[in-house]
Amino acid sequence: MITRQYSLSGAATAVVIALVAMAGLASSTPSTASRAAANAQLAAPIDCPAGHSCYYDGLNYVALLWVAPSCGFFDLGKMTPPKNDRIESIYNGGGAGVLPYNWGGSWQPVGFSIPPGVGANFNGKFGNIIDAVQVC
């Protein structure tokens, strides 16, 4: 990977900062922003073992459905019984990110990667569409 350093004048630096800020605002959607605000209020669930990510059939960590046993890519539809299209909340108690996916002819990320120590609700158009997760 080649990296280059550039020095900018004060005015050019201000323009770059403004463009980066606008790009961040443009890529945020109201549902993502409101979901992130709501998730900030979620406390860690008591039924999720330390060091694991946990997957729930209901919002706000209701009805524990599955605990990821390790790092890896897990196709929830191939489990017995299948657990795909049922997840409405995830708590990541592990040491690395968790990225949920939906199958629509190819694997498509759902929302965002959930960092360690953070939980997320998936409702509205994101509810009950998770078909796989990448843990770590």
MODELLER restraints for C-alpha pairs under 7 A, 6 or more apart:
rsr = mdl.restraints
at = mdl.atoms
rsr.add(forms.Gaussian(group=physical.xy_distance, feature=features.Distance(at['CA:39:A'], at['CA:119:A']), mean=6.34, stdev=0.5))
rsr.add(forms.Gaussian(group=physical.xy_distance, feature=features.Distance(at['CA:39:A'], at['CA:120:A']), mean=5.46, stdev=0.5))
rsr.add(forms.Gaussian(group=physical.xy_distance, feature=features.Distance(at['CA:39:A'], at['CA:121:A']), mean=6.65, stdev=0.5))
rsr.add(forms.Gaussian(group=physical.xy_distance, feature=features.Distance(at['CA:42:A'], at['CA:60:A']), mean=6.92, stdev=0.5))
rsr.add(forms.Gaussian(group=physical.xy_distance, feature=features.Distance(at['CA:42:A'], at['CA:119:A']), mean=6.75, stdev=0.5))
rsr.add(forms.Gaussian(group=physical.xy_distance, feature=features.Distance(at['CA:45:A'], at['CA:61:A']), mean=6.42, stdev=0.5))
rsr.add(forms.Gaussian(group=physical.xy_distance, feature=features.Distance(at['CA:48:A'], at['CA:54:A']), mean=5.86, stdev=0.5))
rsr.add(forms.Gaussian(group=physical.xy_distance, feature=features.Distance(at['CA:50:A'], at['CA:93:A']), mean=5.90, stdev=0.5))
rsr.add(forms.Gaussian(group=physical.xy_distance, feature=features.Distance(at['CA:51:A'], at['CA:93:A']), mean=5.19, stdev=0.5))
rsr.add(forms.Gaussian(group=physical.xy_distance, feature=features.Distance(at['CA:51:A'], at['CA:94:A']), mean=4.19, stdev=0.5))
rsr.add(forms.Gaussian(group=physical.xy_distance, feature=features.Distance(at['CA:51:A'], at['CA:95:A']), mean=6.57, stdev=0.5))
rsr.add(forms.Gaussian(group=physical.xy_distance, feature=features.Distance(at['CA:52:A'], at['CA:67:A']), mean=6.72, stdev=0.5))
rsr.add(forms.Gaussian(group=physical.xy_distance, feature=features.Distance(at['CA:52:A'], at['CA:68:A']), mean=6.21, stdev=0.5))
rsr.add(forms.Gaussian(group=physical.xy_distance, feature=features.Distance(at['CA:52:A'], at['CA:92:A']), mean=6.64, stdev=0.5))
rsr.add(forms.Gaussian(group=physical.xy_distance, feature=features.Distance(at['CA:52:A'], at['CA:93:A']), mean=4.95, stdev=0.5))
rsr.add(forms.Gaussian(group=physical.xy_distance, feature=features.Distance(at['CA:52:A'], at['CA:94:A']), mean=4.45, stdev=0.5))
rsr.add(forms.Gaussian(group=physical.xy_distance, feature=features.Distance(at['CA:53:A'], at['CA:67:A']), mean=5.98, stdev=0.5))
rsr.add(forms.Gaussian(group=physical.xy_distance, feature=features.Distance(at['CA:53:A'], at['CA:68:A']), mean=5.64, stdev=0.5))
rsr.add(forms.Gaussian(group=physical.xy_distance, feature=features.Distance(at['CA:53:A'], at['CA:91:A']), mean=5.68, stdev=0.5))
rsr.add(forms.Gaussian(group=physical.xy_distance, feature=features.Distance(at['CA:53:A'], at['CA:92:A']), mean=4.24, stdev=0.5))
rsr.add(forms.Gaussian(group=physical.xy_distance, feature=features.Distance(at['CA:53:A'], at['CA:93:A']), mean=5.05, stdev=0.5))
rsr.add(forms.Gaussian(group=physical.xy_distance, feature=features.Distance(at['CA:53:A'], at['CA:94:A']), mean=5.54, stdev=0.5))
rsr.add(forms.Gaussian(group=physical.xy_distance, feature=features.Distance(at['CA:54:A'], at['CA:66:A']), mean=6.02, stdev=0.5))
rsr.add(forms.Gaussian(group=physical.xy_distance, feature=features.Distance(at['CA:54:A'], at['CA:67:A']), mean=4.55, stdev=0.5))
rsr.add(forms.Gaussian(group=physical.xy_distance, feature=features.Distance(at['CA:54:A'], at['CA:68:A']), mean=6.42, stdev=0.5))
rsr.add(forms.Gaussian(group=physical.xy_distance, feature=features.Distance(at['CA:54:A'], at['CA:90:A']), mean=5.72, stdev=0.5))
rsr.add(forms.Gaussian(group=physical.xy_distance, feature=features.Distance(at['CA:54:A'], at['CA:91:A']), mean=5.24, stdev=0.5))
rsr.add(forms.Gaussian(group=physical.xy_distance, feature=features.Distance(at['CA:54:A'], at['CA:92:A']), mean=6.41, stdev=0.5))
rsr.add(forms.Gaussian(group=physical.xy_distance, feature=features.Distance(at['CA:55:A'], at['CA:64:A']), mean=6.10, stdev=0.5))
rsr.add(forms.Gaussian(group=physical.xy_distance, feature=features.Distance(at['CA:55:A'], at['CA:65:A']), mean=5.60, stdev=0.5))
rsr.add(forms.Gaussian(group=physical.xy_distance, feature=features.Distance(at['CA:55:A'], at['CA:66:A']), mean=5.24, stdev=0.5))
rsr.add(forms.Gaussian(group=physical.xy_distance, feature=features.Distance(at['CA:55:A'], at['CA:67:A']), mean=6.26, stdev=0.5))
rsr.add(forms.Gaussian(group=physical.xy_distance, feature=features.Distance(at['CA:55:A'], at['CA:87:A']), mean=6.30, stdev=0.5))
rsr.add(forms.Gaussian(group=physical.xy_distance, feature=features.Distance(at['CA:55:A'], at['CA:89:A']), mean=6.13, stdev=0.5))
rsr.add(forms.Gaussian(group=physical.xy_distance, feature=features.Distance(at['CA:55:A'], at['CA:90:A']), mean=4.69, stdev=0.5))
rsr.add(forms.Gaussian(group=physical.xy_distance, feature=features.Distance(at['CA:55:A'], at['CA:91:A']), mean=6.66, stdev=0.5))
rsr.add(forms.Gaussian(group=physical.xy_distance, feature=features.Distance(at['CA:56:A'], at['CA:62:A']), mean=5.91, stdev=0.5))
rsr.add(forms.Gaussian(group=physical.xy_distance, feature=features.Distance(at['CA:56:A'], at['CA:63:A']), mean=5.42, stdev=0.5))
rsr.add(forms.Gaussian(group=physical.xy_distance, feature=features.Distance(at['CA:56:A'], at['CA:64:A']), mean=4.47, stdev=0.5))
rsr.add(forms.Gaussian(group=physical.xy_distance, feature=features.Distance(at['CA:56:A'], at['CA:65:A']), mean=4.95, stdev=0.5))
rsr.add(forms.Gaussian(group=physical.xy_distance, feature=features.Distance(at['CA:56:A'], at['CA:87:A']), mean=5.46, stdev=0.5))
rsr.add(forms.Gaussian(group=physical.xy_distance, feature=features.Distance(at['CA:56:A'], at['CA:88:A']), mean=6.02, stdev=0.5))
rsr.add(forms.Gaussian(group=physical.xy_distance, feature=features.Distance(at['CA:56:A'], at['CA:89:A']), mean=5.17, stdev=0.5))
rsr.add(forms.Gaussian(group=physical.xy_distance, feature=features.Distance(at['CA:56:A'], at['CA:90:A']), mean=6.15, stdev=0.5))
rsr.add(forms.Gaussian(group=physical.xy_distance, feature=features.Distance(at['CA:57:A'], at['CA:63:A']), mean=5.30, stdev=0.5))
rsr.add(forms.Gaussian(group=physical.xy_distance, feature=features.Distance(at['CA:57:A'], at['CA:64:A']), mean=6.37, stdev=0.5))
rsr.add(forms.Gaussian(group=physical.xy_distance, feature=features.Distance(at['CA:57:A'], at['CA:65:A']), mean=5.80, stdev=0.5))
rsr.add(forms.Gaussian(group=physical.xy_distance, feature=features.Distance(at['CA:57:A'], at['CA:86:A']), mean=5.52, stdev=0.5))
rsr.add(forms.Gaussian(group=physical.xy_distance, feature=features.Distance(at['CA:57:A'], at['CA:87:A']), mean=4.82, stdev=0.5))
rsr.add(forms.Gaussian(group=physical.xy_distance, feature=features.Distance(at['CA:57:A'], at['CA:88:A']), mean=5.50, stdev=0.5))
rsr.add(forms.Gaussian(group=physical.xy_distance, feature=features.Distance(at['CA:57:A'], at['CA:89:A']), mean=6.95, stdev=0.5))
rsr.add(forms.Gaussian(group=physical.xy_distance, feature=features.Distance(at['CA:58:A'], at['CA:87:A']), mean=6.94, stdev=0.5))
rsr.add(forms.Gaussian(group=physical.xy_distance, feature=features.Distance(at['CA:58:A'], at['CA:88:A']), mean=5.11, stdev=0.5))
rsr.add(forms.Gaussian(group=physical.xy_distance, feature=features.Distance(at['CA:58:A'], at['CA:89:A']), mean=6.29, stdev=0.5))
rsr.add(forms.Gaussian(group=physical.xy_distance, feature=features.Distance(at['CA:59:A'], at['CA:88:A']), mean=5.23, stdev=0.5))
rsr.add(forms.Gaussian(group=physical.xy_distance, feature=features.Distance(at['CA:59:A'], at['CA:89:A']), mean=5.19, stdev=0.5))
rsr.add(forms.Gaussian(group=physical.xy_distance, feature=features.Distance(at['CA:59:A'], at['CA:121:A']), mean=5.75, stdev=0.5))
rsr.add(forms.Gaussian(group=physical.xy_distance, feature=features.Distance(at['CA:60:A'], at['CA:89:A']), mean=6.15, stdev=0.5))
rsr.add(forms.Gaussian(group=physical.xy_distance, feature=features.Distance(at['CA:60:A'], at['CA:121:A']), mean=6.45, stdev=0.5))
rsr.add(forms.Gaussian(group=physical.xy_distance, feature=features.Distance(at['CA:61:A'], at['CA:89:A']), mean=5.79, stdev=0.5))
rsr.add(forms.Gaussian(group=physical.xy_distance, feature=features.Distance(at['CA:71:A'], at['CA:135:A']), mean=4.87, stdev=0.5))
rsr.add(forms.Gaussian(group=physical.xy_distance, feature=features.Distance(at['CA:71:A'], at['CA:136:A']), mean=5.23, stdev=0.5))
rsr.add(forms.Gaussian(group=physical.xy_distance, feature=features.Distance(at['CA:72:A'], at['CA:134:A']), mean=5.79, stdev=0.5))
rsr.add(forms.Gaussian(group=physical.xy_distance, feature=features.Distance(at['CA:72:A'], at['CA:135:A']), mean=5.26, stdev=0.5))
rsr.add(forms.Gaussian(group=physical.xy_distance, feature=features.Distance(at['CA:72:A'], at['CA:136:A']), mean=6.72, stdev=0.5))
rsr.add(forms.Gaussian(group=physical.xy_distance, feature=features.Distance(at['CA:73:A'], at['CA:133:A']), mean=5.79, stdev=0.5))
rsr.add(forms.Gaussian(group=physical.xy_distance, feature=features.Distance(at['CA:73:A'], at['CA:134:A']), mean=4.38, stdev=0.5))
rsr.add(forms.Gaussian(group=physical.xy_distance, feature=features.Distance(at['CA:73:A'], at['CA:135:A']), mean=6.29, stdev=0.5))
rsr.add(forms.Gaussian(group=physical.xy_distance, feature=features.Distance(at['CA:74:A'], at['CA:132:A']), mean=5.39, stdev=0.5))
rsr.add(forms.Gaussian(group=physical.xy_distance, feature=features.Distance(at['CA:74:A'], at['CA:133:A']), mean=5.39, stdev=0.5))
rsr.add(forms.Gaussian(group=physical.xy_distance, feature=features.Distance(at['CA:74:A'], at['CA:134:A']), mean=6.44, stdev=0.5))
rsr.add(forms.Gaussian(group=physical.xy_distance, feature=features.Distance(at['CA:75:A'], at['CA:131:A']), mean=6.29, stdev=0.5))
rsr.add(forms.Gaussian(group=physical.xy_distance, feature=features.Distance(at['CA:75:A'], at['CA:132:A']), mean=4.40, stdev=0.5))
rsr.add(forms.Gaussian(group=physical.xy_distance, feature=features.Distance(at['CA:75:A'], at['CA:133:A']), mean=6.86, stdev=0.5))
rsr.add(forms.Gaussian(group=physical.xy_distance, feature=features.Distance(at['CA:76:A'], at['CA:82:A']), mean=5.98, stdev=0.5))
rsr.add(forms.Gaussian(group=physical.xy_distance, feature=features.Distance(at['CA:76:A'], at['CA:83:A']), mean=5.02, stdev=0.5))
rsr.add(forms.Gaussian(group=physical.xy_distance, feature=features.Distance(at['CA:76:A'], at['CA:84:A']), mean=4.77, stdev=0.5))
rsr.add(forms.Gaussian(group=physical.xy_distance, feature=features.Distance(at['CA:76:A'], at['CA:131:A']), mean=5.42, stdev=0.5))
rsr.add(forms.Gaussian(group=physical.xy_distance, feature=features.Distance(at['CA:76:A'], at['CA:132:A']), mean=5.11, stdev=0.5))
rsr.add(forms.Gaussian(group=physical.xy_distance, feature=features.Distance(at['CA:77:A'], at['CA:83:A']), mean=5.80, stdev=0.5))
rsr.add(forms.Gaussian(group=physical.xy_distance, feature=features.Distance(at['CA:77:A'], at['CA:84:A']), mean=4.81, stdev=0.5))
rsr.add(forms.Gaussian(group=physical.xy_distance, feature=features.Distance(at['CA:77:A'], at['CA:131:A']), mean=6.20, stdev=0.5))
rsr.add(forms.Gaussian(group=physical.xy_distance, feature=features.Distance(at['CA:84:A'], at['CA:130:A']), mean=5.92, stdev=0.5))
rsr.add(forms.Gaussian(group=physical.xy_distance, feature=features.Distance(at['CA:84:A'], at['CA:131:A']), mean=4.39, stdev=0.5))
rsr.add(forms.Gaussian(group=physical.xy_distance, feature=features.Distance(at['CA:84:A'], at['CA:132:A']), mean=6.99, stdev=0.5))
rsr.add(forms.Gaussian(group=physical.xy_distance, feature=features.Distance(at['CA:85:A'], at['CA:128:A']), mean=4.27, stdev=0.5))
rsr.add(forms.Gaussian(group=physical.xy_distance, feature=features.Distance(at['CA:85:A'], at['CA:129:A']), mean=4.41, stdev=0.5))
rsr.add(forms.Gaussian(group=physical.xy_distance, feature=features.Distance(at['CA:85:A'], at['CA:130:A']), mean=5.19, stdev=0.5))
rsr.add(forms.Gaussian(group=physical.xy_distance, feature=features.Distance(at['CA:85:A'], at['CA:131:A']), mean=5.81, stdev=0.5))
rsr.add(forms.Gaussian(group=physical.xy_distance, feature=features.Distance(at['CA:86:A'], at['CA:128:A']), mean=4.57, stdev=0.5))
rsr.add(forms.Gaussian(group=physical.xy_distance, feature=features.Distance(at['CA:86:A'], at['CA:129:A']), mean=6.98, stdev=0.5))
rsr.add(forms.Gaussian(group=physical.xy_distance, feature=features.Distance(at['CA:87:A'], at['CA:128:A']), mean=5.25, stdev=0.5))
rsr.add(forms.Gaussian(group=physical.xy_distance, feature=features.Distance(at['CA:87:A'], at['CA:130:A']), mean=6.20, stdev=0.5))
rsr.add(forms.Gaussian(group=physical.xy_distance, feature=features.Distance(at['CA:88:A'], at['CA:121:A']), mean=5.76, stdev=0.5))
rsr.add(forms.Gaussian(group=physical.xy_distance, feature=features.Distance(at['CA:88:A'], at['CA:122:A']), mean=4.74, stdev=0.5))
rsr.add(forms.Gaussian(group=physical.xy_distance, feature=features.Distance(at['CA:88:A'], at['CA:123:A']), mean=6.21, stdev=0.5))
rsr.add(forms.Gaussian(group=physical.xy_distance, feature=features.Distance(at['CA:88:A'], at['CA:127:A']), mean=5.45, stdev=0.5))
rsr.add(forms.Gaussian(group=physical.xy_distance, feature=features.Distance(at['CA:88:A'], at['CA:128:A']), mean=5.87, stdev=0.5))
rsr.add(forms.Gaussian(group=physical.xy_distance, feature=features.Distance(at['CA:89:A'], at['CA:120:A']), mean=5.53, stdev=0.5))
rsr.add(forms.Gaussian(group=physical.xy_distance, feature=features.Distance(at['CA:89:A'], at['CA:121:A']), mean=4.27, stdev=0.5))
rsr.add(forms.Gaussian(group=physical.xy_distance, feature=features.Distance(at['CA:89:A'], at['CA:122:A']), mean=5.65, stdev=0.5))
rsr.add(forms.Gaussian(group=physical.xy_distance, feature=features.Distance(at['CA:90:A'], at['CA:119:A']), mean=5.48, stdev=0.5))
rsr.add(forms.Gaussian(group=physical.xy_distance, feature=features.Distance(at['CA:90:A'], at['CA:120:A']), mean=5.37, stdev=0.5))
rsr.add(forms.Gaussian(group=physical.xy_distance, feature=features.Distance(at['CA:90:A'], at['CA:121:A']), mean=6.61, stdev=0.5))
rsr.add(forms.Gaussian(group=physical.xy_distance, feature=features.Distance(at['CA:91:A'], at['CA:118:A']), mean=6.03, stdev=0.5))
rsr.add(forms.Gaussian(group=physical.xy_distance, feature=features.Distance(at['CA:91:A'], at['CA:119:A']), mean=4.05, stdev=0.5))
rsr.add(forms.Gaussian(group=physical.xy_distance, feature=features.Distance(at['CA:91:A'], at['CA:120:A']), mean=6.47, stdev=0.5))
rsr.add(forms.Gaussian(group=physical.xy_distance, feature=features.Distance(at['CA:92:A'], at['CA:98:A']), mean=6.80, stdev=0.5))
rsr.add(forms.Gaussian(group=physical.xy_distance, feature=features.Distance(at['CA:92:A'], at['CA:114:A']), mean=6.68, stdev=0.5))
rsr.add(forms.Gaussian(group=physical.xy_distance, feature=features.Distance(at['CA:92:A'], at['CA:115:A']), mean=6.75, stdev=0.5))
rsr.add(forms.Gaussian(group=physical.xy_distance, feature=features.Distance(at['CA:92:A'], at['CA:116:A']), mean=5.23, stdev=0.5))
rsr.add(forms.Gaussian(group=physical.xy_distance, feature=features.Distance(at['CA:92:A'], at['CA:117:A']), mean=5.56, stdev=0.5))
rsr.add(forms.Gaussian(group=physical.xy_distance, feature=features.Distance(at['CA:92:A'], at['CA:118:A']), mean=5.58, stdev=0.5))
rsr.add(forms.Gaussian(group=physical.xy_distance, feature=features.Distance(at['CA:92:A'], at['CA:119:A']), mean=5.96, stdev=0.5))
rsr.add(forms.Gaussian(group=physical.xy_distance, feature=features.Distance(at['CA:93:A'], at['CA:116:A']), mean=5.70, stdev=0.5))
rsr.add(forms.Gaussian(group=physical.xy_distance, feature=features.Distance(at['CA:93:A'], at['CA:117:A']), mean=5.12, stdev=0.5))
rsr.add(forms.Gaussian(group=physical.xy_distance, feature=features.Distance(at['CA:94:A'], at['CA:116:A']), mean=5.61, stdev=0.5))
rsr.add(forms.Gaussian(group=physical.xy_distance, feature=features.Distance(at['CA:95:A'], at['CA:116:A']), mean=5.49, stdev=0.5))
rsr.add(forms.Gaussian(group=physical.xy_distance, feature=features.Distance(at['CA:96:A'], at['CA:115:A']), mean=6.37, stdev=0.5))
rsr.add(forms.Gaussian(group=physical.xy_distance, feature=features.Distance(at['CA:96:A'], at['CA:116:A']), mean=5.56, stdev=0.5))
rsr.add(forms.Gaussian(group=physical.xy_distance, feature=features.Distance(at['CA:96:A'], at['CA:136:A']), mean=4.68, stdev=0.5))
rsr.add(forms.Gaussian(group=physical.xy_distance, feature=features.Distance(at['CA:97:A'], at['CA:113:A']), mean=5.82, stdev=0.5))
rsr.add(forms.Gaussian(group=physical.xy_distance, feature=features.Distance(at['CA:97:A'], at['CA:114:A']), mean=5.33, stdev=0.5))
rsr.add(forms.Gaussian(group=physical.xy_distance, feature=features.Distance(at['CA:97:A'], at['CA:115:A']), mean=4.55, stdev=0.5))
rsr.add(forms.Gaussian(group=physical.xy_distance, feature=features.Distance(at['CA:97:A'], at['CA:116:A']), mean=5.93, stdev=0.5))
rsr.add(forms.Gaussian(group=physical.xy_distance, feature=features.Distance(at['CA:97:A'], at['CA:135:A']), mean=6.30, stdev=0.5))
rsr.add(forms.Gaussian(group=physical.xy_distance, feature=features.Distance(at['CA:97:A'], at['CA:136:A']), mean=5.21, stdev=0.5))
rsr.add(forms.Gaussian(group=physical.xy_distance, feature=features.Distance(at['CA:98:A'], at['CA:113:A']), mean=5.40, stdev=0.5))
rsr.add(forms.Gaussian(group=physical.xy_distance, feature=features.Distance(at['CA:98:A'], at['CA:114:A']), mean=5.05, stdev=0.5))
rsr.add(forms.Gaussian(group=physical.xy_distance, feature=features.Distance(at['CA:98:A'], at['CA:115:A']), mean=6.67, stdev=0.5))
rsr.add(forms.Gaussian(group=physical.xy_distance, feature=features.Distance(at['CA:98:A'], at['CA:133:A']), mean=6.69, stdev=0.5))
rsr.add(forms.Gaussian(group=physical.xy_distance, feature=features.Distance(at['CA:98:A'], at['CA:134:A']), mean=5.65, stdev=0.5))
rsr.add(forms.Gaussian(group=physical.xy_distance, feature=features.Distance(at['CA:98:A'], at['CA:135:A']), mean=4.63, stdev=0.5))
rsr.add(forms.Gaussian(group=physical.xy_distance, feature=features.Distance(at['CA:98:A'], at['CA:136:A']), mean=6.12, stdev=0.5))
rsr.add(forms.Gaussian(group=physical.xy_distance, feature=features.Distance(at['CA:99:A'], at['CA:109:A']), mean=6.83, stdev=0.5))
rsr.add(forms.Gaussian(group=physical.xy_distance, feature=features.Distance(at['CA:99:A'], at['CA:112:A']), mean=6.49, stdev=0.5))
rsr.add(forms.Gaussian(group=physical.xy_distance, feature=features.Distance(at['CA:99:A'], at['CA:113:A']), mean=4.43, stdev=0.5))
rsr.add(forms.Gaussian(group=physical.xy_distance, feature=features.Distance(at['CA:99:A'], at['CA:114:A']), mean=6.28, stdev=0.5))
rsr.add(forms.Gaussian(group=physical.xy_distance, feature=features.Distance(at['CA:99:A'], at['CA:133:A']), mean=5.58, stdev=0.5))
rsr.add(forms.Gaussian(group=physical.xy_distance, feature=features.Distance(at['CA:99:A'], at['CA:134:A']), mean=5.12, stdev=0.5))
rsr.add(forms.Gaussian(group=physical.xy_distance, feature=features.Distance(at['CA:99:A'], at['CA:135:A']), mean=6.66, stdev=0.5))
rsr.add(forms.Gaussian(group=physical.xy_distance, feature=features.Distance(at['CA:100:A'], at['CA:109:A']), mean=5.88, stdev=0.5))
rsr.add(forms.Gaussian(group=physical.xy_distance, feature=features.Distance(at['CA:100:A'], at['CA:110:A']), mean=5.42, stdev=0.5))
rsr.add(forms.Gaussian(group=physical.xy_distance, feature=features.Distance(at['CA:100:A'], at['CA:130:A']), mean=6.14, stdev=0.5))
rsr.add(forms.Gaussian(group=physical.xy_distance, feature=features.Distance(at['CA:100:A'], at['CA:132:A']), mean=5.88, stdev=0.5))
rsr.add(forms.Gaussian(group=physical.xy_distance, feature=features.Distance(at['CA:100:A'], at['CA:133:A']), mean=4.31, stdev=0.5))
rsr.add(forms.Gaussian(group=physical.xy_distance, feature=features.Distance(at['CA:100:A'], at['CA:134:A']), mean=6.37, stdev=0.5))
rsr.add(forms.Gaussian(group=physical.xy_distance, feature=features.Distance(at['CA:101:A'], at['CA:107:A']), mean=5.93, stdev=0.5))
rsr.add(forms.Gaussian(group=physical.xy_distance, feature=features.Distance(at['CA:101:A'], at['CA:108:A']), mean=5.29, stdev=0.5))
rsr.add(forms.Gaussian(group=physical.xy_distance, feature=features.Distance(at['CA:101:A'], at['CA:109:A']), mean=4.36, stdev=0.5))
rsr.add(forms.Gaussian(group=physical.xy_distance, feature=features.Distance(at['CA:101:A'], at['CA:110:A']), mean=5.14, stdev=0.5))
rsr.add(forms.Gaussian(group=physical.xy_distance, feature=features.Distance(at['CA:101:A'], at['CA:130:A']), mean=5.52, stdev=0.5))
rsr.add(forms.Gaussian(group=physical.xy_distance, feature=features.Distance(at['CA:101:A'], at['CA:131:A']), mean=5.83, stdev=0.5))
rsr.add(forms.Gaussian(group=physical.xy_distance, feature=features.Distance(at['CA:101:A'], at['CA:132:A']), mean=5.06, stdev=0.5))
rsr.add(forms.Gaussian(group=physical.xy_distance, feature=features.Distance(at['CA:101:A'], at['CA:133:A']), mean=5.79, stdev=0.5))
rsr.add(forms.Gaussian(group=physical.xy_distance, feature=features.Distance(at['CA:102:A'], at['CA:108:A']), mean=5.25, stdev=0.5))
rsr.add(forms.Gaussian(group=physical.xy_distance, feature=features.Distance(at['CA:102:A'], at['CA:109:A']), mean=6.34, stdev=0.5))
rsr.add(forms.Gaussian(group=physical.xy_distance, feature=features.Distance(at['CA:102:A'], at['CA:110:A']), mean=6.27, stdev=0.5))
rsr.add(forms.Gaussian(group=physical.xy_distance, feature=features.Distance(at['CA:102:A'], at['CA:129:A']), mean=5.91, stdev=0.5))
rsr.add(forms.Gaussian(group=physical.xy_distance, feature=features.Distance(at['CA:102:A'], at['CA:130:A']), mean=4.91, stdev=0.5))
rsr.add(forms.Gaussian(group=physical.xy_distance, feature=features.Distance(at['CA:102:A'], at['CA:131:A']), mean=4.93, stdev=0.5))
rsr.add(forms.Gaussian(group=physical.xy_distance, feature=features.Distance(at['CA:102:A'], at['CA:132:A']), mean=6.57, stdev=0.5))
rsr.add(forms.Gaussian(group=physical.xy_distance, feature=features.Distance(at['CA:103:A'], at['CA:131:A']), mean=6.13, stdev=0.5))
rsr.add(forms.Gaussian(group=physical.xy_distance, feature=features.Distance(at['CA:110:A'], at['CA:126:A']), mean=6.97, stdev=0.5))
